[in-house]
Amino acid sequence: MLKEQYKCEHVLNSSDADFLEKFRNLSKELKATALIECVSGDTTGQLMECLPNRSTVVFYGALSEKGASSIDPLLMIGRNYRLEGFVLG
């Protein structure tokens, strides 16, 4: 629907078994260095690991009703990731 009705070029489904692989490949192809993340839980760390070095994750929600997790501090240092956030009122 998103591709046909709204002409979206890239659509990923987080329920797909190969979602993280597709996300990693697409972020590499697009040279994406920023992620706006609102799900939280394990998703935050899993998506971060798919991004290239010196990427920024902007965290603004917790749709999973869990805190951000699965974030490896050594990757934060070694890959020079940044984790930022803001309140959406």
N, CA, C and O atoms as a GROMACS GRO file, in nm:
protein
  356
    1MET      N    1   0.081  -0.119   0.000
    1MET     CA    2   0.000   0.000   0.000
    1MET      C    3   0.086   0.127   0.000
    1MET      O    4   0.059   0.219  -0.077
    2LEU      N    5   0.189   0.132   0.084
    2LEU     CA    6   0.270   0.253   0.089
    2LEU      C    7   0.342   0.279  -0.043
    2LEU      O    8   0.352   0.394  -0.087
    3LYS      N    9   0.390   0.174  -0.104
    3LYS     CA   10   0.459   0.192  -0.231
    3LYS      C   11   0.364   0.232  -0.342
    3LYS      O   12   0.393   0.321  -0.422
    4GLU      N   13   0.249   0.166  -0.347
    4GLU     CA   14   0.154   0.192  -0.455
    4GLU      C   15   0.080   0.325  -0.436
    4GLU      O   16   0.079   0.410  -0.524
    5GLN      N   17   0.018   0.341  -0.321
    5GLN     CA   18  -0.066   0.458  -0.299
    5GLN      C   19   0.013   0.587  -0.276
    5GLN      O   20  -0.026   0.693  -0.325
    6TYR      N   21   0.123   0.577  -0.203
    6TYR     CA   22   0.198   0.698  -0.168
    6TYR      C   23   0.330   0.710  -0.242
    6TYR      O   24   0.406   0.804  -0.220
    7LYS      N   25   0.359   0.615  -0.328
    7LYS     CA   26   0.480   0.616  -0.412
    7LYS      C   27   0.608   0.618  -0.328
    7LYS      O   28   0.707   0.679  -0.368
    8CYS      N   29   0.606   0.551  -0.212
    8CYS     CA   30   0.725   0.541  -0.128
    8CYS      C   31   0.826   0.449  -0.195
    8CYS      O   32   0.792   0.340  -0.241
    9GLU      N   33   0.949   0.492  -0.201
    9GLU     CA   34   1.052   0.413  -0.267
    9GLU      C   35   1.101   0.298  -0.180
    9GLU      O   36   1.126   0.189  -0.230
   10HIS      N   37   1.114   0.321  -0.049
   10HIS     CA   38   1.167   0.220   0.043
   10HIS      C   39   1.066   0.195   0.154
   10HIS      O   40   1.027   0.288   0.226
   11VAL      N   41   1.024   0.071   0.168
   11VAL     CA   42   0.932   0.032   0.275
   11VAL      C   43   0.984  -0.097   0.337
   11VAL      O   44   1.004  -0.196   0.267
   12LEU      N   45   1.006  -0.095   0.469
   12LEU     CA   46   1.050  -0.214   0.541
   12LEU      C   47   0.945  -0.251   0.643
   12LEU      O   48   0.876  -0.165   0.698
   13ASN      N   49   0.933  -0.382   0.669
   13ASN     CA   50   0.838  -0.431   0.768
   13ASN      C   51   0.917  -0.494   0.882
   13ASN      O   52   0.987  -0.593   0.862
   14SER      N   53   0.907  -0.436   1.002
   14SER     CA   54   0.986  -0.484   1.115
   14SER      C   55   0.944  -0.624   1.160
   14SER      O   56   1.014  -0.686   1.240
   15SER      N   57   0.833  -0.676   1.110
   15SER     CA   58   0.789  -0.812   1.143
   15SER      C   59   0.855  -0.918   1.055
   15SER      O   60   0.850  -1.037   1.086
   16ASP      N   61   0.918  -0.876   0.946
   16ASP     CA   62   0.985  -0.971   0.857
   16ASP      C   63   1.106  -1.032   0.926
   16ASP      O   64   1.177  -0.964   1.000
   17ALA      N   65   1.130  -1.160   0.900
   17ALA     CA   66   1.242  -1.231   0.961
   17ALA      C   67   1.377  -1.168   0.925
   17ALA      O   68   1.470  -1.170   1.005
   18ASP      N   69   1.387  -1.113   0.806
   18ASP     CA   70   1.513  -1.054   0.760
   18ASP      C   71   1.513  -0.900   0.769
   18ASP      O   72   1.588  -0.834   0.698
   19PHE      N   73   1.429  -0.845   0.855
   19PHE     CA   74   1.417  -0.699   0.868
   19PHE      C   75   1.550  -0.632   0.899
   19PHE      O   76   1.587  -0.535   0.832
   20LEU      N   77   1.623  -0.681   0.999
   20LEU     CA   78   1.749  -0.615   1.036
   20LEU      C   79   1.851  -0.620   0.923
   20LEU      O   80   1.924  -0.524   0.902
   21GLU      N   81   1.856  -0.730   0.851
   21GLU     CA   82   1.946  -0.740   0.736
   21GLU      C   83   1.908  -0.640   0.628
   21GLU      O   84   1.994  -0.572   0.571
   22LYS      N   85   1.778  -0.631   0.599
   22LYS     CA   86   1.731  -0.533   0.500
   22LYS      C   87   1.759  -0.390   0.546
   22LYS      O   88   1.799  -0.306   0.467
   23PHE      N   89   1.738  -0.364   0.674
   23PHE     CA   90   1.763  -0.231   0.728
   23PHE      C   91   1.911  -0.196   0.717
   23PHE      O   92   1.947  -0.085   0.678
   24ARG      N   93   1.998  -0.291   0.752
   24ARG     CA   94   2.143  -0.269   0.743
   24ARG      C   95   2.183  -0.240   0.598
   24ARG      O   96   2.259  -0.146   0.572
   25ASN      N   97   2.133  -0.319   0.505
   25ASN     CA   98   2.168  -0.300   0.363
   25ASN      C   99   2.116  -0.166   0.311
   25ASN      O  100   2.187  -0.097   0.237
   26LEU      N  101   1.995  -0.130   0.348
   26LEU     CA  102   1.938  -0.004   0.301
   26LEU      C  103   2.010   0.116   0.362
   26LEU      O  104   2.034   0.215   0.294
   27SER      N  105   2.044   0.107   0.490
   27SER     CA  106   2.116   0.219   0.552
   27SER      C  107   2.253   0.235   0.488
   27SER      O  108   2.302   0.347   0.473
   28LYS      N  109   2.315   0.125   0.451
   28LYS     CA  110   2.444   0.132   0.382
   28LYS      C  111   2.427   0.193   0.242
   28LYS      O  112   2.504   0.280   0.202
   29GLU      N  113   2.327   0.146   0.170
   29GLU     CA  114   2.301   0.196   0.034
   29GLU      C  115   2.272   0.346   0.035
   29GLU      O  116   2.321   0.420  -0.051
   30LEU      N  117   2.192   0.391   0.132
   30LEU     CA  118   2.154   0.532   0.138
   30LEU      C  119   2.255   0.618   0.214
   30LEU      O  120   2.241   0.741   0.220
   31LYS      N  121   2.356   0.553   0.271
   31LYS     CA  122   2.458   0.624   0.352
   31LYS      C  123   2.390   0.700   0.466
   31LYS      O  124   2.425   0.814   0.496
   32ALA      N  125   2.293   0.634   0.528
   32ALA     CA  126   2.217   0.694   0.638
   32ALA      C  127   2.303   0.698   0.763
   32ALA      O  128   2.364   0.598   0.802
   33THR      N  129   2.308   0.813   0.826
   33THR     CA  130   2.384   0.828   0.951
   33THR      C  131   2.297   0.882   1.063
   33THR      O  132   2.349   0.924   1.167
   34ALA      N  133   2.166   0.882   1.044
   34ALA     CA  134   2.074   0.928   1.148
   34ALA      C  135   1.953   0.835   1.151
   34ALA      O  136   1.905   0.790   1.047
   35LEU      N  137   1.907   0.809   1.272
   35LEU     CA  138   1.789   0.725   1.293
   35LEU      C  139   1.700   0.795   1.393
   35LEU      O  140   1.746   0.831   1.502
   36ILE      N  141   1.575   0.813   1.359
   36ILE     CA  142   1.477   0.869   1.452
   36ILE      C  143   1.398   0.750   1.503
   36ILE      O  144   1.327   0.685   1.426
   37GLU      N  145   1.408   0.722   1.633
   37GLU     CA  146   1.359   0.596   1.690
   37GLU      C  147   1.256   0.622   1.798
   37GLU      O  148   1.279   0.701   1.889
   38CYS      N  149   1.140   0.555   1.788
   38CYS     CA  150   1.033   0.576   1.886
   38CYS      C  151   0.981   0.446   1.946
   38CYS      O  152   0.888   0.451   2.027
   39VAL      N  153   1.037   0.332   1.911
   39VAL     CA  154   0.985   0.204   1.959
   39VAL      C  155   1.045   0.169   2.095
   39VAL      O  156   0.972   0.131   2.186
   40SER      N  157   1.176   0.182   2.109
   40SER     CA  158   1.250   0.152   2.232
   40SER      C  159   1.264   0.001   2.250
   40SER      O  160   1.247  -0.074   2.155
   41GLY      N  161   1.294  -0.042   2.371
   41GLY     CA  162   1.321  -0.184   2.397
   41GLY      C  163   1.446  -0.228   2.323
   41GLY      O  164   1.537  -0.147   2.299
   42ASP      N  165   1.452  -0.355   2.288
   42ASP     CA  166   1.567  -0.410   2.216
   42ASP      C  167   1.585  -0.348   2.078
   42ASP      O  168   1.696  -0.348   2.023
   43THR      N  169   1.478  -0.296   2.022
   43THR     CA  170   1.482  -0.238   1.887
   43THR      C  171   1.588  -0.128   1.877
   43THR      O  172   1.656  -0.118   1.775
   44THR      N  173   1.601  -0.047   1.979
   44THR     CA  174   1.696   0.065   1.973
   44THR      C  175   1.837   0.015   1.948
   44THR      O  176   1.904   0.062   1.855
   45GLY      N  177   1.884  -0.078   2.029
   45GLY     CA  178   2.019  -0.132   2.013
   45GLY      C  179   2.037  -0.208   1.884
   45GLY      O  180   2.142  -0.198   1.820
   46GLN      N  181   1.936  -0.284   1.844
   46GLN     CA  182   1.946  -0.363   1.721
   46GLN      C  183   1.959  -0.273   1.599
   46GLN      O  184   2.039  -0.301   1.510
   47LEU      N  185   1.882  -0.165   1.594
   47LEU     CA  186   1.890  -0.074   1.481
   47LEU      C  187   2.021   0.004   1.481
   47LEU      O  188   2.080   0.029   1.376
   48MET      N  189   2.067   0.043   1.600
   48MET     CA  190   2.194   0.116   1.609
   48MET      C  191   2.307   0.037   1.547
   48MET      O  192   2.389   0.092   1.474
   49GLU      N  193   2.311  -0.093   1.576
   49GLU     CA  194   2.420  -0.177   1.526
   49GLU      C  195   2.420  -0.189   1.374
   49GLU      O  196   2.520  -0.229   1.315
   50CYS      N  197   2.310  -0.154   1.310
   50CYS     CA  198   2.300  -0.161   1.164
   50CYS      C  199   2.353  -0.035   1.097
   50CYS      O  200   2.373  -0.034   0.975
   51LEU      N  201   2.374   0.069   1.174
   51LEU     CA  202   2.418   0.198   1.117
   51LEU      C  203   2.569   0.204   1.106
   51LEU      O  204   2.640   0.136   1.179
   52PRO      N  205   2.620   0.286   1.015
   52PRO     CA  206   2.764   0.301   1.001
   52PRO      C  207   2.825   0.382   1.117
   52PRO      O  208   2.752   0.441   1.197
   53ASN      N  209   2.955   0.382   1.124
   53ASN     CA  210   3.026   0.460   1.225
   53ASN      C  211   2.982   0.607   1.222
   53ASN      O  212   2.940   0.658   1.118
   54ARG      N  213   2.992   0.672   1.336
   54ARG     CA  214   2.961   0.814   1.353
   54ARG      C  215   2.815   0.847   1.322
   54ARG      O  216   2.785   0.954   1.270
   55SER      N  217   2.726   0.754   1.354
   55SER     CA  218   2.583   0.777   1.333
   55SER      C  219   2.518   0.830   1.461
   55SER      O  220   2.572   0.815   1.570
   56THR      N  221   2.403   0.892   1.444
   56THR     CA  222   2.328   0.948   1.556
   56THR      C  223   2.190   0.885   1.561
   56THR      O  224   2.122   0.875   1.459
   57VAL      N  225   2.149   0.842   1.680
   57VAL     CA  226   2.014   0.792   1.703
   57VAL      C  227   1.941   0.896   1.786
   57VAL      O  228   1.985   0.932   1.895
   58VAL      N  229   1.830   0.943   1.734
   58VAL     CA  230   1.747   1.041   1.805
   58VAL      C  231   1.628   0.964   1.860
   58VAL      O  232   1.544   0.914   1.786
   59PHE      N  233   1.622   0.958   1.990
   59PHE     CA  234   1.524   0.877   2.061
   59PHE      C  235   1.414   0.968   2.115
   59PHE      O  236   1.442   1.065   2.184
   60TYR      N  237   1.286   0.936   2.082
   60TYR     CA  238   1.179   1.025   2.127
   60TYR      C  239   1.054   0.954   2.176
   60TYR      O  240   0.952   1.019   2.198
   61GLY      N  241   1.060   0.824   2.194
   61GLY     CA  242   0.941   0.757   2.242
   61GLY      C  243   0.969   0.616   2.290
   61GLY      O  244   1.082   0.567   2.281
   62ALA      N  245   0.865   0.552   2.340
   62ALA     CA  246   0.876   0.415   2.390
   62ALA      C  247   0.747   0.340   2.361
   62ALA      O  248   0.675   0.300   2.453
   63LEU      N  249   0.718   0.321   2.234
   63LEU     CA  250   0.595   0.252   2.195
   63LEU      C  251   0.590   0.111   2.251
   63LEU      O  252   0.481   0.057   2.272
   64SER      N  253   0.706   0.050   2.275
   64SER     CA  254   0.709  -0.086   2.331
   64SER      C  255   0.684  -0.084   2.482
   64SER      O  256   0.671  -0.189   2.544
   65GLU      N  257   0.677   0.034   2.538
   65GLU     CA  258   0.661   0.055   2.682
   65GLU      C  259   0.776  -0.006   2.762
   65GLU      O  260   0.758  -0.046   2.877
   66LYS      N  261   0.893  -0.012   2.700
   66LYS     CA  262   1.015  -0.061   2.764
   66LYS      C  263   1.123   0.043   2.744
   66LYS      O  264   1.117   0.123   2.651
   67GLY      N  265   1.220   0.043   2.831
   67GLY     CA  266   1.334   0.132   2.816
   67GLY      C  267   1.424   0.085   2.702
   67GLY      O  268   1.423  -0.032   2.665
   68ALA      N  269   1.501   0.178   2.648
   68ALA     CA  270   1.596   0.143   2.543
   68ALA      C  271   1.695   0.041   2.598
   68ALA      O  272   1.749   0.060   2.707
   69SER      N  273   1.720  -0.067   2.522
   69SER     CA  274   1.810  -0.171   2.569
   69SER      C  275   1.888  -0.231   2.452
   69SER      O  276   1.872  -0.189   2.337
   70SER      N  277   1.969  -0.328   2.483
   70SER     CA  278   2.055  -0.394   2.384
   70SER      C  279   2.153  -0.298   2.320
   70SER      O  280   2.194  -0.317   2.205
   71ILE      N  281   2.191  -0.194   2.394
   71ILE     CA  282   2.290  -0.098   2.345
   71ILE      C  283   2.425  -0.136   2.405
   71ILE      O  284   2.445  -0.129   2.526
   72ASP      N  285   2.516  -0.175   2.318
   72ASP     CA  286   2.650  -0.215   2.361
   72ASP      C  287   2.736  -0.090   2.381
   72ASP      O  288   2.764  -0.020   2.284
   73PRO      N  289   2.777  -0.061   2.505
   73PRO     CA  290   2.856   0.060   2.528
   73PRO      C  291   2.988   0.062   2.452
   73PRO      O  292   3.038   0.169   2.415
   74LEU      N  293   3.046  -0.055   2.427
   74LEU     CA  294   3.171  -0.058   2.351
   74LEU      C  295   3.150  -0.015   2.206
   74LEU      O  296   3.238   0.045   2.145
   75LEU      N  297   3.033  -0.047   2.151
   75LEU     CA  298   3.002   0.000   2.016
   75LEU      C  299   2.980   0.151   2.016
   75LEU      O  300   3.016   0.219   1.920
   76MET      N  301   2.922   0.202   2.123
   76MET     CA  302   2.902   0.348   2.134
   76MET      C  303   3.036   0.419   2.126
   76MET      O  304   3.050   0.522   2.060
   77ILE      N  305   3.135   0.363   2.194
   77ILE     CA  306   3.268   0.425   2.196
   77ILE      C  307   3.343   0.395   2.067
   77ILE      O  308   3.397   0.485   2.003
   78GLY      N  309   3.348   0.266   2.029
   78GLY     CA  310   3.427   0.224   1.913
   78GLY      C  311   3.376   0.277   1.781
   78GLY      O  312   3.455   0.307   1.691
   79ARG      N  313   3.245   0.289   1.768
   79ARG     CA  314   3.187   0.337   1.642
   79ARG      C  315   3.150   0.485   1.648
   79ARG      O  316   3.104   0.543   1.550
   80ASN      N  317   3.172   0.543   1.763
   80ASN     CA  318   3.146   0.687   1.782
   80ASN      C  319   2.999   0.722   1.753
   80ASN      O  320   2.969   0.821   1.687
   81TYR      N  321   2.909   0.638   1.805
   81TYR     CA  322   2.766   0.665   1.793
   81TYR      C  323   2.726   0.776   1.890
   81TYR      O  324   2.794   0.799   1.990
   82ARG      N  325   2.619   0.843   1.859
   82ARG     CA  326   2.559   0.942   1.949
   82ARG      C  327   2.414   0.903   1.972
   82ARG      O  328   2.344   0.864   1.879
   83LEU      N  329   2.370   0.914   2.096
   83LEU     CA  330   2.232   0.887   2.131
   83LEU      C  331   2.175   1.016   2.189
   83LEU      O  332   2.222   1.065   2.292
   84GLU      N  333   2.076   1.071   2.122
   84GLU     CA  334   2.013   1.196   2.165
   84GLU      C  335   1.865   1.171   2.184
   84GLU      O  336   1.814   1.066   2.145
   85GLY      N  337   1.798   1.265   2.243
   85GLY     CA  338   1.656   1.251   2.263
   85GLY      C  339   1.585   1.384   2.276
   85GLY      O  340   1.648   1.488   2.295
   86PHE      N  341   1.454   1.379   2.267
   86PHE     CA  342   1.373   1.498   2.289
   86PHE      C  343   1.235   1.454   2.333
   86PHE      O  344   1.195   1.339   2.312
   87VAL      N  345   1.164   1.545   2.395
   87VAL     CA  346   1.030   1.517   2.443
   87VAL      C  347   0.931   1.569   2.339
   87VAL      O  348   0.935   1.685   2.299
   88LEU      N  349   0.842   1.481   2.298
   88LEU     CA  350   0.739   1.519   2.203
   88LEU      C  351   0.611   1.542   2.283
   88LEU      O  352   0.543   1.447   2.322
   89GLY      N  353   0.579   1.668   2.307
   89GLY     CA  354   0.467   1.702   2.394
   89GLY      C  355   0.335   1.707   2.321
   89GLY      O  356   0.232   1.735   2.382
   0.00000   0.00000   0.00000
